[in-house]
Amino acid sequence: MDGSHAGGDEEVPLVAEVGSSSSSSEVCPQRNHARDVHILSLAFLFVFSAYGAAQNLETTVNTEEDLGTTSLGILYLSFTFFSLVASPVVRILGSKTALVLGTSGYLLFIASNLKPSRYTMFPASLYLGFTAALIWVGQGTYLTSAALSYAKDYHLHEGTVIGSFNGEFWAMFAGHQVIGNLFSLALLHDGKDGETVSGKNLLFTVFLCCMVVGIILMCFLSKRNEKENGPATNSSIGYQLKSVVSLLVDKRMLLTIPLIVYSGLQQAFVWAEFTKEVVTPSLGVSGVGGAMAIYGAADAICSLFAGRLTSGLYSITLIVSGGAFLQIIVILWLLFGYSLTSGQLGYICPLLIAAVWGVGDGVFNTQLSALLGILYKHEKEPAFAQLKLWQSAAIAVIFFSSPYLSLQAMLIMLVAVLCISLLSFIYLTLQVERSFTLGS
């Protein structure tokens, strides 16, 4: 049902027809779609090398009155709300402008960590929720538009190009965990608990410099007309908001939402619980950077390979099932087999868990983005708004419930949601396959 079924399913257009695409002589030489993906990926690498490492440290370096955990909860609650309105804003601004504007919130959040308090971090978290919605809806829209244009210009299979572009982006993006956390490991190495003012301020100053480089790179992106890959749509705010809500009654989206929710839960679990309850007791606060660097390296490698293997819903389902199986093994190990030990084994186990979890995260990132790009190529902004709406809501749940739930309760919740989401996603595949068969 991947490449061979590309044009047969009209009800659910997994891979668009390419027979009517322009000839190679009509390719605009000034529009280098692959170049734009390289720049976009590199810009996100710099921006999130700073933000990702800072986020990993929030629950361990800003512990007074749960300042770090509460700030992240506010951030993702704001992210959830603003994801509802991000689609029309991105449509009006254009995806490139949304990307550039979106970086401002990350810059402010990093700066607020230089003098952390309720009065600096809470407003910065609230504003970051708004700009994060813009940058992520803009990213999904921009990347899908570039992939569809590239496939059209060069007569390539749309699903394959979308998978390949997403694989490159998410592999580069996952590298932020390696770079940012190596900075953390190096600059906090001498601090007994990671809270020395000089080391922390130097670290966040380096993060600010990384952020500035990322913003500059965003400015070199080509402007894109997202309408060129589909029929003209009403760009009014009311219409765009209605399109976001209308996807909530779309059967394909309803069957995908459980997996989107799980993808958010498993990310937040690593940021909030895994670093605090598993890594820190074994390796100390300074070891968080090393463990998350390994997590990021595994995430990056898996993203690259998973993206290249993607060609349609059937391949996506197989890859997602593999990632889910790996995370189920880790969850069951943490529930029934893991215990804090000393020596080499106590040092290796958290790193091994981080690597396996990173593989699963790479699978969910690449496959969900590719799936939405394939299924909703004419409704890119609303589809990616739904992705970030449900992901950020799930992340907020973890951060707000973290002080009240034990590690065991969190793991039980994860495995339950993962099983439900996997069954729902397999049902989606069977439904689409059935639609293809009936339409043949």
C-alpha positions in Angstrom: 0.0 0.0 0.0 3.0 2.3 -0.1 4.3 3.1 -3.5 2.2 0.6 -5.4 -1.1 2.1 -4.0 0.0 5.7 -4.5 -2.8 6.8 -6.8 -5.6 4.4 -6.1 -7.2 5.7 -2.9 -9.2 8.8 -3.6 -10.9 8.9 -0.2 -7.6 9.0 1.7 -5.0 10.4 -0.6 -1.9 8.9 1.0 0.3 9.7 -2.0 -0.8 12.3 -4.5 -0.9 11.8 -8.2 2.2 13.2 -9.8 1.3 12.6 -13.5 0.1 16.2 -13.9 3.2 17.8 -12.5 5.3 20.2 -14.4 8.1 19.1 -16.6 11.7 19.3 -15.5 12.2 22.3 -17.8 9.7 24.2 -15.8 11.6 23.8 -12.5 12.5 27.2 -11.1 16.3 27.3 -10.6 16.1 30.0 -7.9 13.9 27.8 -5.7 16.1 25.1 -4.2 13.7 23.2 -1.9 16.4 20.8 -0.6 18.6 23.9 0.4 15.7 25.3 2.4 15.3 22.1 4.3 19.0 22.1 5.1 18.8 25.6 6.4 15.6 24.9 8.4 17.1 21.9 10.0 20.3 23.7 10.9 18.4 26.6 12.4 16.3 24.3 14.6 19.5 22.5 15.6 21.0 25.8 17.0 17.7 27.0 18.6 16.9 23.8 20.3 20.5 22.9 21.3 20.0 25.9 23.6 16.3 25.4 24.6 16.3 21.6 24.8 19.3 21.4 27.2 17.8 24.3 29.3 14.5 22.4 29.5 16.2 19.2 30.6 17.8 21.1 33.5 14.7 23.1 34.6 13.4 20.5 37.1 16.9 20.0 38.6 18.4 23.5 38.8 15.3 25.6 39.5 13.9 23.5 42.3 12.9 26.3 44.7 9.0 26.2 45.0 9.1 23.9 42.0 9.9 26.9 39.8 11.3 24.9 36.9 8.5 22.3 36.8 5.7 25.0 37.2 7.3 27.1 34.5 7.3 24.2 32.0 3.7 23.4 33.0 2.7 27.0 32.2 4.6 26.9 29.0 2.9 23.8 27.7 -0.5 24.8 28.9 0.0 28.1 27.0 1.3 26.1 24.0 -1.9 24.0 24.0 -4.2 27.0 24.0 -2.3 28.9 21.4 -2.1 25.9 19.1 -5.8 26.5 18.5 -5.2 29.9 16.9 -1.7 29.2 15.4 -3.1 27.9 12.1 -4.7 31.2 11.0 -1.8 33.3 12.3 0.7 31.2 10.3 -1.5 31.4 7.2 -1.7 35.2 7.5 2.0 35.7 8.3 3.4 33.0 6.1 5.4 30.1 7.4 8.8 31.8 7.1 7.7 34.9 9.1 6.1 32.6 11.7 9.3 30.7 12.0 11.4 33.9 12.6 8.9 35.3 15.1 8.6 32.0 16.8 12.3 32.1 17.9 11.7 35.2 20.0 9.9 33.3 22.7 12.8 30.8 23.1 15.3 33.7 23.3 13.3 35.3 26.1 12.8 32.1 28.0 16.6 31.4 28.0 17.3 35.0 29.1 14.8 34.6 32.0 16.9 31.7 33.4 19.8 34.1 34.0 17.7 35.6 36.8 15.0 32.9 37.6 12.0 34.0 39.6 8.2 33.9 39.3 8.3 37.3 37.8 10.7 36.5 35.0 10.1 32.9 34.2 6.3 32.7 34.3 5.6 35.5 31.8 8.4 34.2 29.6 6.9 30.7 29.7 3.5 32.1 28.8 4.9 34.0 25.8 6.9 31.0 24.7 3.7 29.0 24.6 2.4 31.4 21.9 5.6 31.5 19.9 6.2 27.8 20.1 2.8 27.2 18.5 3.8 29.5 15.7 7.2 28.0 15.1 6.0 24.4 15.1 2.9 24.9 12.9 5.2 27.0 10.7 7.8 24.2 10.6 5.3 21.5 9.6 3.8 23.7 7.0 7.1 24.9 5.5 8.7 21.4 5.4 5.6 19.8 3.8 5.4 22.6 1.3 9.0 22.2 0.4 8.6 18.4 0.0 5.5 18.6 -2.2 7.2 21.2 -4.4 10.3 19.1 -4.7 8.3 16.0 -5.6 6.2 18.0 -8.2 9.2 19.6 -9.8 11.2 16.4 -10.2 8.4 13.9 -10.7 9.1 12.0 -7.5 6.8 10.0 -5.2 5.3 12.5 -2.7 5.2 10.1 0.3 8.9 9.2 -0.2 10.0 12.8 -0.4 8.0 13.8 2.6 9.5 10.9 4.6 13.0 11.8 3.4 12.7 15.5 4.2 11.2 14.7 7.6 13.9 12.2 8.3 16.6 14.8 7.6 14.9 17.4 9.7 14.2 15.2 12.7 17.7 13.7 12.6 19.3 17.1 12.6 16.8 18.3 15.3 17.5 15.3 17.5 21.2 16.3 17.4 20.3 19.3 19.6 20.2 16.9 22.6 23.8 15.9 21.8 25.2 19.4 21.4 23.2 21.2 24.1 23.7 18.5 26.7 27.4 18.2 26.0 27.6 21.9 26.8 25.7 21.2 30.1 28.0 18.3 30.9 31.1 20.4 30.3 30.1 23.7 32.0 28.3 22.1 35.0 30.9 19.4 35.6 32.6 21.2 38.5 29.3 22.0 40.3 28.4 19.6 43.0 24.7 20.0 42.4 24.7 21.9 39.1 23.6 25.1 40.8 26.8 27.2 40.9 25.8 30.7 39.7 28.9 31.2 37.6 28.7 27.9 35.8 24.9 28.2 35.2 25.0 31.7 34.0 27.9 30.9 31.6 25.9 28.0 30.3 22.8 30.1 29.6 24.9 32.8 28.0 26.3 30.2 25.6 22.7 29.1 25.0 21.7 32.7 24.1 24.5 32.8 21.5 23.3 29.6 19.9 19.8 31.0 19.8 21.0 34.1 17.9 22.8 32.0 15.3 19.5 30.0 14.8 17.5 33.2 14.3 20.0 34.5 11.7 19.8 31.2 9.8 15.9 31.4 9.7 16.2 34.7 7.9 17.9 33.0 4.9 14.9 30.7 4.2 13.1 31.3 1.0 9.5 32.6 1.3 7.0 30.0 0.3 3.5 30.2 -1.1 1.8 27.3 0.7 -1.2 27.6 -1.7 0.9 26.4 -4.6 0.5 22.7 -3.7 -3.3 22.8 -3.4 -6.5 24.6 -4.1 -6.9 28.1 -2.9 -8.5 28.4 0.5 -10.1 31.1 2.5 -7.4 32.7 4.6 -9.7 34.5 7.1 -9.2 33.8 10.8 -12.7 32.5 11.2 -12.4 30.0 8.3 -9.0 28.8 9.5 -10.2 28.3 13.1 -13.2 26.4 11.7 -10.8 24.2 9.7 -8.8 23.3 12.9 -12.1 22.4 14.7 -13.4 20.4 11.7 -10.5 18.0 11.8 -11.7 16.9 15.2 -14.6 15.1 13.4 -12.3 13.6 10.8 -12.0 9.9 11.4 -8.4 9.7 10.3 -7.4 12.4 12.8 -9.5 10.9 15.6 -7.6 7.6 15.1 -4.3 9.4 15.1 -4.8 11.6 18.1 -4.1 8.8 20.7 -0.6 8.3 19.2 0.0 12.1 19.1 -1.0 12.2 22.8 1.4 9.4 23.6 4.2 11.1 21.7 3.8 14.1 24.0 3.6 12.0 27.1 6.8 10.0 26.4 8.8 13.2 25.6 7.7 14.9 28.8 8.4 11.8 30.8 12.1 11.9 29.7 12.4 15.6 30.4 10.7 15.6 33.8 10.8 12.1 35.3 13.5 10.1 33.7 16.2 12.8 34.3 15.0 13.3 37.9 14.1 9.8 39.0 16.5 7.6 37.0 19.5 9.6 35.8 20.2 11.9 38.7 20.2 9.3 41.4 22.6 7.2 39.4 24.8 9.8 37.7 24.2 13.1 39.5 22.9 16.3 38.0 26.0 16.7 35.9 25.3 13.3 34.3 21.9 14.5 33.0 23.8 16.1 30.1 25.6 12.9 29.1 22.5 10.7 29.3 20.5 13.1 27.2 23.3 13.4 24.7 23.1 9.7 24.2 19.3 9.9 24.0 19.7 12.6 21.3 22.3 10.6 19.3 20.0 7.6 19.2 17.1 9.8 18.3 19.0 11.4 15.4 20.2 8.2 13.9 16.8 6.6 14.2 15.1 9.6 12.7 17.4 9.6 9.6 16.8 5.9 8.9 13.0 6.0 9.7 12.5 8.9 7.4 14.3 7.1 4.5 12.1 4.0 5.0 8.9 6.0 4.9 6.7 5.8 1.8 3.1 5.6 2.9 0.8 4.6 5.7 1.6 0.9 5.7 5.4 1.6 6.1 4.6 4.2 8.8 2.5 1.7 10.8 5.3 -0.9 10.7 7.9 1.6 11.8 5.6 3.0 14.6 4.9 -0.5 15.8 8.7 -1.2 16.1 9.3 2.0 18.1 6.3 1.3 20.4 7.6 -2.2 21.1 11.0 -0.8 22.2 9.4 1.7 24.5 7.1 -1.0 26.0 10.2 -3.1 26.8 11.8 -0.1 28.6 8.7 0.7 30.5 8.3 -2.9 31.7 11.9 -3.0 32.7 11.6 0.2 34.8 8.4 -1.1 36.4 9.6 -4.7 37.3 13.3 -5.1 36.7 15.2 -1.9 37.3 16.7 -0.9 40.6 19.4 1.6 41.6 22.7 -0.2 41.7 26.3 0.9 42.1 29.3 0.2 40.0 29.5 -0.1 36.2 26.0 -1.6 35.9 24.5 1.3 37.7 26.2 3.7 35.4 25.4 1.9 32.1 21.7 1.1 32.7 20.4 4.7 32.6 22.5 5.4 29.5 21.1 2.2 27.8 17.5 3.2 28.7 18.2 6.7 27.3 19.4 5.2 24.0 16.4 2.9 23.5 14.0 5.7 24.5 15.6 8.0 21.9 15.0 5.4 19.2 11.3 5.4 20.0 11.1 9.2 20.1 12.8 9.3 16.7 10.2 7.0 15.3 7.2 9.0 16.6 8.6 12.4 15.5 9.3 11.4 11.9 6.3 9.2 11.3 3.7 11.5 12.8 5.0 14.5 10.8 5.2 12.4 7.6 1.7 11.0 8.2 0.1 14.4 8.5 2.0 15.8 5.6 0.7 12.9 3.4 -2.9 12.8 4.7 -3.5 16.6 4.9 -1.3 18.1 2.2 -4.1 20.7 1.4 -4.8 21.3 5.1 -1.2 21.6 6.4 -1.6 24.4 9.0 -4.7 22.9 10.7 -3.2 19.4 10.7 0.0 20.5 12.3 -1.9 22.7 14.7 -3.7 19.5 15.8 -0.4 17.8 16.3 1.0 20.5 18.6 -2.4 21.0 20.3 -2.5 17.4 21.6 1.2 17.0 22.1 1.5 20.1 24.2 -1.6 19.2 26.2 -0.1 15.8 27.0 3.2 17.4 28.0 1.5 19.9 30.3 -0.3 17.0 32.0 3.0 15.4 32.8 4.6 18.6 34.2 1.6 19.5 36.3 1.1 15.9 37.6 4.8 15.2 38.2 4.9 16.5 41.8 1.9 14.2 42.7 2.5 11.0 40.8 5.1 8.4 41.6 7.4 7.0 38.9 5.5 3.7 38.9 2.1 5.5 38.4 3.6 7.5 35.5 4.9 4.3 33.9 1.6 2.5 34.2 -0.2 5.5 32.6 2.4 5.5 29.7 2.0 1.8 28.9 -1.8 2.1 29.0 -1.9 5.0 26.6 0.7 3.4 24.3 -1.4 0.2 24.0 -4.5 2.2 23.2 -2.7 4.5 20.7 -1.1 1.5 18.9 -4.4 -0.3 18.5 -6.0 2.9 17.2 -3.3 3.4 14.7 -3.4 -0.1 13.4 -7.2 0.3 13.0 -6.5 3.4 11.0 -4.3 1.4 8.6 -6.9 -1.3 8.2 -9.6 1.3 7.5 -7.5 3.0 4.8 -6.6 -0.3 3.3 -10.3 -1.2 3.2 -11.1 2.1 1.5 -8.4 1.4 -1.1 -9.8 -2.1 -1.8 -13.4 -0.9 -2.1 -12.2 2.0 -4.4 -10.2 -0.3 -6.7 
